[in-house]
Amino acid sequence: MSNTDNNQPDRKRGNIEKQFTKTAYDPIDTRHQGAIHVPVYQNSLFAFETYEAFSDAVKQPMHNHVYSRGNNPTVEYLENKLADLEAAEAAKCFASGMGAITAAIMSFVAQGDHIVCVDQAYGPTKEFLSVYLSRFGVETTFVDGRLLENIREAVKPNTKLIYLESPTTMFFELQNLRECAEYARSIGIHTMIDNTWATPIYQNPLAHGVDLVVHSITKYIAGHSDCVGGVVLGSRELVDRIGNNEYMLFGAIMTPQAAALISKGLRTLPLRMQRHETSGLTVAEHVRTLPFVHRVNHPGLPNHPQHELAASQMSGYSSLFSFITQVPIETMKAWADKLKYFKIGVSWGGFESLVTVNPAGKQQEDGSLVRLYIGLESPQDLMADIDQASESLSLL
Ligand SMILES: Cc1ncc(COP(=O)(O)O)c(C=O)c1O
């Protein structure tokens, strides 16, 4: 097959090939009898032959193997792989995406500080900022991040952090990462981004100047709906600061079993993302043609209002998108009941396609917002499933 047979630009193919090398290639590890996959270090502590060696190691618990609340070899293996993929100096894995997000935010602020956050960020992140952190005297302003102007206007003298999520995972709105990062640097404040949707395969915000990246590993990175996890990635300085403080003190650590499972999932991430991208776009194009669908929110579709920006700062697209319809929410819930391949459930990133039905919210008064996650099944089966559910409710 020639390089252009599947319509992917060569640049992108080269990128995916590199990702395979980064995720899959390991030299034979003679410490583990040549085990082909990282072993699970099921240890809480690590012992030393001399007191001197122990005393040296405890000075840097994040970089030595002393106690698994600081550093466990199986978790460390995954951290190195993820840092490589995201082109980051360092990574620290957490028990969940929220563990990573809350620890990272806490590392930037103290009482009396202010944060600017995009208004469509993940719900619990917004709740943490608006409800929880306000108890400690940290205030947050939420803005429509599609325009840098809105962020600029919200910044105050005590602003310490601009929190981004691009694309957002309900309405799929983007922020211009380079512009936001440049602006924040010019006034001496930090930026951080939730990069879960795009994964490190399709977006590397550090290369655009963003200071810190977080992922919910639970989604595409783990990829099999079998683990919950999170990661922060950035400069050695920022990640070590979080490691020595919020990581060690709050203790929301990733277990070695989870790290081993996730490391296995990671090996197929580039392959899975290629399939997700193609299937997601195919199904999104199909959904766009349905008469009851008012608008499809997928940044990879050429008619998405920010498609140009999407193409300029991401090298591909994942497969979570939404559509707006004027059909009442109860009817769309009945539609979801009729679907056979799409399961009704939260989260995303695993094998199975998923559906949730929500109020239309900010883009329209009534009707509903349906979010579809396109898994690894045949896109033809998924489109046929959507058609049979739509026909059975006389929506076609
Ligand atoms: C965009 C996004 N960020 C963060 C999270 C939180 O991740 P976790 O559930 O692993 O804590 C989620 C979970 O759904 C999410 O969708």
The ligand as a MOL file (V3000), in Angstrom:
LIG
                    3D

  0  0  0     0  0            999 V3000
M  V30 BEGIN CTAB
M  V30 COUNTS 16 16 0 0 0
M  V30 BEGIN ATOM
M  V30 1 C -12.0700 16.0270 30.1190 0
M  V30 2 C -11.9310 15.3010 31.4070 0
M  V30 3 N -10.9750 15.6870 32.2540 0
M  V30 4 C -10.8040 15.0720 33.4490 0
M  V30 5 C -11.6180 14.0230 33.8400 0
M  V30 6 C -11.4150 13.4080 35.1910 0
M  V30 7 O -10.7540 12.1890 35.0730 0
M  V30 8 P -10.9320 10.9900 36.1070 0
M  V30 9 O -12.3510 10.4980 35.9860 0
M  V30 10 O -9.8930 10.0160 35.6850 0
M  V30 11 O -10.6940 11.5370 37.4700 0
M  V30 12 C -12.6070 13.5740 32.9740 0
M  V30 13 C -13.4710 12.4390 33.3610 0
M  V30 14 O -14.4900 12.1750 32.7580 0
M  V30 15 C -12.7860 14.2380 31.7340 0
M  V30 16 O -13.7450 13.8750 30.8770 0
M  V30 END ATOM
M  V30 BEGIN BOND
M  V30 1 1 1 2
M  V30 2 1 2 3
M  V30 3 2 2 15
M  V30 4 2 3 4
M  V30 5 1 4 5
M  V30 6 1 5 6
M  V30 7 2 5 12
M  V30 8 1 6 7
M  V30 9 1 7 8
M  V30 10 2 8 9
M  V30 11 1 8 10
M  V30 12 1 8 11
M  V30 13 1 12 13
M  V30 14 1 12 15
M  V30 15 2 13 14
M  V30 16 1 15 16
M  V30 END BOND
M  V30 END CTAB
M  END
